[in-house]
């Protein structure tokens, strides 16, 4: 008797309310961690939709490819433009269906699958108290004396490292390998991820670290320290855009769409600057104070997901060959 | 356990792209740096182990304990610790004005010696402890000098113990990747494990990842069969099982030499550790509640892994001691299993059956057991071998078998090595980032993962504090398990 009523109750729960299951969002670890933007975005969305959402963390793209059509993900967040194309090629995604005409990105956005939610320029960050006279251009960096030290991330294992390889490709084209060979004297070491690099920089081990134009905002806002700055190069800076996308095979298409519609709203976008230490894809009002003080380049360089994917092998090969010389 | 994840990974490969020319140089770099790192670790460990084995001084226990610390540091913490000492703006450069060339193959080797020499010291100290006191007394009464003692007593012991230790360290060094890259200075320092990661991350070339992991296993098979053949039982026979007093090492020069060895080892191993602790300690009060909860989860995983390792390693060590040496080879191979491929494979295996996320913590513990097994075996096998050789006949004549043998003969004599093995497993598990980074729910985050999250959010100081907490937990576990083993010895 008791079991029957439980079964009935379970059946009612499964078919009853509109959002019986939580919305499952795959996100990179940094995003969903309590120090990333994830929790605040989750709270804001749950308050708006009257539903539950949950993050599943890890390496989003390989994970999705392992799971294929069986994936539990309804939405994937955190794929950047340089890794979006292989994700698109899985055929697992549905169009985002959101108007992207009014974005605050430094370039036009026409992709109908991947919806941008934040961006920043790749840049070399330095400490003004240790490096009074940073290189004024990429060319100057390339020709810098050996005592200027850099730490960068590996383009084979890190998205920011890959962005640097694409950046060099965009400026120098066929000479990319030469550029890597020139930089090799200055690059103290290459780390697998961004955290190791940035840790070495804050320990004072290197003069400059490959990071973002928005990195100094963290030090200004959270630490009241304005000595960390991004060196601005007139050749232009490669732009890293992170995106959200919904799965075609989601069992809750309405809820997934509701999340996609939420991404560019002020409730989401206002969390981005101090949650992700990057620029919102659609500005909602003023940016926090520290962001106004940031030095920014006049010229932004961007590849589409298709271009970035087509170039990936060649730019990684240029890195390997140039650094080995 | 080792092949299933590899095969599972292969089944998901989309076509076969084969290996690349760069994989050849990765293999070569992996092999030579591992060989040099292992040789140096063992050679440097022998005098330190000897000094620790023949000296009794106040604080010796503490020295032995903290000497084990580097091995359990998360790589990112250890790398920053080494940089703080040997880096361009590090302590050595500050004090001497000369900055050592940290980045390059020498940096990789330095880091590997930093990580693994303490392990080698511990395992070799255990070997010294197996030389029966009676032999040393006999040697003293025969007027043996240090040279004679070495030739007759210590050399056979080293021949029994050192090849296995070399092998374990060599194999650990072959699976290194984040350290090799961070201190290697660039793509020249690409190891096989990094090539696996790169194949998985952006290329999603599972065929190549599995092929590389297979290559790594093959290195393990060759190295294990070659090395374990060299390792001979010491054949001392039984003693009265008493603590060893050394008569051969009272001379002032020897004493000085031992003190110098221990002091040098402490300086080398503890300075980076101190830099890590000093950097983070002041931020300890800022640690948030969620980090403490993550610490608790890591603690549970660690204790679970330690118990499971004991349960698995004991019968395996028994099998090896009674002549089935292939079991030893299998146990050693678990180190060469690529943790990444283990994680992917397990994920693929669990996926059709259940939601792998629910199993993230048990799987993390299980992978830790696999990775700790070889160390547990290195501690247990020599002890069990001696036990069967020394007490086997007596036990047989008394009809002691099964549970009674376990209780009366085995456990009292094995609690030391067993406690050590469990302590090491617990410490390793607490510090391991492992498969939890591949798949987890945010509420499953372990302490090492929290540390990485803090770093990823620019909070370097908080990350250092989490690093201190991690060191304290790992060392505490190690101490507690070891202590439990040693108390039993005394009783």
Interface residues (C-beta under 8 A of the other chain):
Chain A: X29 X30 X32 X33 X34 X35 X36 X38 X54 X55 X56 X57 X58 X59 X61 X62 X63 X65 X66 X67 X70 X72 X83 X86 X149 X154 X156 X157 X162 X184 X187 X188 X189 X190 X191 X192 X193 X194 X195 X196 X198 X199 X200 X202 X203 X204 X205 X206 X215 X218 X219 X222 X277 X312 X319 X320 X323 X324
Chain B: X12 X22 X76 X79 X80 X83 X84 X87 X88 X89 X90 X103 X107 X177 X178 X181 X182 X183 X184 X185 X186 X187 X188 X194 X197 X198 X200 X201 X202 X204 X288 X290 X344 X347 X348 X351 X352 X355 X357 X437 X438 X439 X440 X441 X442 X445 X449 X450 X452 X453 X454 X455 X456 X457 X458 X459 X460 X463
